[in-house]
Amino acid sequence: MLAGLAGGGLLAAAGAAWPQGATADRPVRLIVPFAPGGINDTVARPLAERMRSALGNIVVENRAGAGGTIGAAVVARAEPDGNTLLLGSAATHIVGPLVTAGPGYDPVKDFTPIGIISVSGLAIAVHPSLPVKTLQAFVAFARDRPSQLSYASAGAGSATHLGAELFKSLARLPSLSHVPYRGGGPAATDLLGGHVPVGVLNISSQMIDYHRAGRLRILAVTTAKRANSASEIPTAIESGLPDMVALNFAGLFVPAATPAATVERISTALRAAIADKALVKLFLNAGLEMSADDTPERAQRFIESEIGRWSPVIRSIGLKPG
């Protein structure tokens, strides 16, 4: 919290820096830059409910398009008064700006992060017909069959695509070919049907259920530690690839010129919300882990680190802005 605001004169002087807050005719907008119903809504809507006591009426607004960059650009250009928030992710702050020509914003310069809310990894999964039960066994199997195997992702330039290409590089599987889909749902459907033998997809409660039911086999997850929601599944690190970490995340952002006192107020509301045990349970059941980067300073370091990690991967696979 900001210190020294208890005195009446100082509080009055600082008042202009605080957000006007929600009113009946002007609620706080939480922009979700994707279509309704996905994992982003799973985060945004219960989060908004828990932040209303501190920030007033919050309306979740889905502004989909261009891999999340359209909605992110709306927030980047918004009045920096604390009344427009962005639920950002790897798509809006890492992948989109690096692979999109003219996304309409700079992910570092045009936003102030409030905090990273949750993180999740990817699942490296295979159809059960493949005679492998570990990641090491799959790598050996694939090396013996160059150019014979392909993997599904949620689309070219998606976080799942980049994570898979990192896996290919680290596992030395250059001939594992990419089959991009229009989203994770269709990719998972074809993996379940055996139309594609391998999938690198977002870890989710549904993917875990498919794994436990034997409909697909998750060989490893790409988080640094095993997921709390599926502790029986090893990490890629445990499976012999020490640098195989690929994360999706959900974070809260405001326009860059938002006053520090406003950022602090929203940050305090966010930290209170994500301390709610029911929300933690809801996220865990969805395959999400709560993040430790829940302050503006830690979130900023996280974003800059992720951009630095993924920029060379994007260059190495020849993804061009377009």
N, C-alpha and C positions, 0 to 999 in steps of 0.2 A: 504494500500500500504506500501511497505518497505520504511522506511525513510533513508535519508543520501546517496542516490546513485547518486546525481547530480554531484559530483566532478568527473573530468575525470579519475583520478587515481583509485578512489574507484570503479567507474563504470567498468573500465577495469579489475580490480581484481575480480569483481563479475561476469564478463561476462561468465566465464566457467560454472557457476551454472545455467544459463538460458538455456532453451531448444533450440536445434538447429532449431526447428520449421519445418514446412512442406516445402518440396521442390518438384519439378516436379516429381522426381523419388522416393521420400520418404515422402508421406503424413502422417499426423497424423491419426492414426487408432482409431476409437471409436468402441470398441467391444460391441456388443449387444448379450448377451449369450442365445438368444432364436431365434426361427425361424422367418423369415420375416412376417410382416403383423399384428402383435399383438400390444398391448398397448405400449410395449417397443419401437417399431418402431415409434409409434405415438409421443413419447417423443424424441427419438434420432435424427430423421432426420430433423425436423425443428430446433432443438437445434443446430445441427451441422451447418446448414445454417447460423445461427446467430452468431456462434463463429468463422467463417472462417475469418472475417475481422481482428480478433485479433490473431488467431493462424495459419492462412494459410489454405491450402487445407486439409479438414477432410473427410476421407472415412469411412462410416458406414459399419461395417463388422459383419454379423450375424454368431455366432459360437454356435450353439445350442447343447444341450445334457446334460443328468444327472441333470435335474432340474436347469440348469444355472451354475453349478459348473465347467463344462468344459471350457466355455468361461472365467469365472472368474479366473481360474487357469492359462490360457494363459497370462492374464494381470499381475497376481502376479509374474510370471516368466520373464516378459518382462524387457528390459533395462529401468532403471529408469531415462529416459531423457525427459519425457513429451511428447513423440511421440506415446504412447499407453495409451488410456483411457478406462475405463470400465463404462458402464451404469449398475450400480448395483441396487439391489432391495432386498426385504425381502427374496426372493428365494436364492440369492447368498450370503447374509451376515447374515441371521438369520436362516432360515429353513434348507437350504442345508448343511451348516457346522455342524448343530446339529443332523441331521438325516442321513447323508451320511458318510459311513466309508471311511476315506482317501480321502476327497475332493480335496486334493492337495494344500491347503492353509489354513492359519488362517485368519478369517475375520477381526480381529483387528490388528494383528502383520504384516501382509503381504500387507496391503494397507494403503495409506493415503487418507482420504476423501477430496474431493474438496468442495462438498456441496450437500445437499439434494435438489433436484429440485422440486419435487411434491409429494404429498401424496394423497391417496385415501382410502376409507374404504370398508367394505363389505356390501352387502345387504342381510338382512334376509328376504327372500321372500317366499310366498306360492302360490299354484295354486288357482285361484279364486273359485274353488269348495269348499274349506275349509270355513266354516262359521265363519271366524274371520277377524276382520278389524284392530286390534291393536296387538301389541306384548304381552301386558298383557293378552288379550283374548286368544291368541294362547297358551301361557304358561298354562293357566287354562285348555284349551281344550286338550292339550297334556298330562297333568297330569292325566286327567280323562280317558285317553286311553293308559295306559302303554304298551309299546312294539308293538303298532299298527302303529306308524308313523316312517318314515325314512326321511333323508335329503340327498341331492346331494351336492357334492363338486367337485372341479377341480382335485381331486386326493389325495390319501393317502400321508400325509406329506406336502401337499400344504398349503399355507397361509390360504386358505379358510377352509381347514380341521381343522387347529389349531384354527382359529377364531370360528368355529362352536363348537369345543370341549370346548372352554372357555365359550361360550354361554350356552352349556348344563350344565356345572358345576355351573355357576352363577344362572341359572334359575332352577336348581335342576330337570333336565330332563335326568336322567342317561339312560333311555331305548330308547331314540331317536336314532335310528340306522343309521349308516353311509353307504352311497352308493357312493363309489369313482368312478369318471369318468376320462377319458383321456383328461382332459382339461375342461375349463369353457364353451366352446361352446356346446359340447355334453350334459353337465349337464343342461345348460339352455334350450336346445331343449327338453329334457325329462321333465323338469319342465313345460314348456309351453304346452306340450302334456298331462300333467296330469299323466305321468307314475311314477313320484315321487312327493309327495305332498309338500315338503319343499326344498328350496335351500339356501345355504349360499355361495354366489358368489361375485366376484368383482363387485363393483358398476361401471357402465359405462353408456355412453349416450344411448346405445342400451337397457340396462336393464331399464333405466328410461323411455324410449319410450314405452317399453312393459308395464310398470306399468301404465303409463298415458292412454294407449290404453285399459286397463283392461284385458290384456292377462295374467298378473300375478300381485300379490299384494305385494309390498315391505312394510313390517311392520315397519322396522327400519333400520337405517344405523349405522355403528360401529365407526364413527368418533366422536371426542369430541364435535363438533358443527355440526349443520345441513349443508349439502352440499349446496354451492352457486347455483349449477346447479339444485337442487331439494329441495328447501327450504320448500316445503310442507310435506316432509317426516321426521318424528321425529327421533331422535337418540335413541339408546338403553338406553343411560343414562337417557334421559327424560322419557323413558318407564319403569323405575324402576330398572334398572341394572347399578348402578353407576360406576362399574369397567369394563363395557363392551366396551372396546376400542380395536380395531384390525385394524391395518393400513398396507397397502401396500405402498411402496415408490419407487421413482426413484432417484438415486443419481449418482454423478460422482466421480470416484475413479482413483488413479494412484498407481503404485507400491510403496511400503513403503519407499524405499531409495531415492525417488525423492527429489532433493534439495529444500529447503524452498523457494528460489526465483522463482523456476519453479512452485511450488504449488501456490504461490501468483499470478503469471502471469495468470495461468489457472483459478484460483478463480475469479480474476478480470474480465476475459472474460466471465465466467459463470454468474456472477452477472449482467453484462451488458446485456447478452442475455435474462435472465429471467425477466428483467425489460421491455422487449418489449411488448407493449400492445396487439399486434396481437397474440403473442405467448401465453400470459395469456388467451386471449379469446379462442384460439384453445384448450388449455388444459381444460378450464372450460367446453367447449362443449363436451369434451371427458370424463367428470366426474372426472377430476383431479383438485386438489387444489394446488396452489403454496405454497411452504414450507417456513417457517421462518428460518429453519436450513441451511442457504445458505452460511455459512462460514466453513472452515475446522474444526475449534474448536467446533462450535455448531453441525456440522455433526458427529464428533467423539463422542460427548456426547450422541447424539440421538442413534447411533448404539450400543453403550455399554448399554444404557438403555433398548433398545429393546431385546438385547440378554439376559439381566437379567430378563426381564418380561416373555419371552417365554420359557426359559430353563425349569422352573418347570412345565409348561403346557405340554411340550413334554415328560418329565419324567412321568407325571401323567397318560398319555394315553398309555404309554408303547411303544412309537415309538423307535425302535432300529436302530442304524446305520447299513446300509447295501446297 
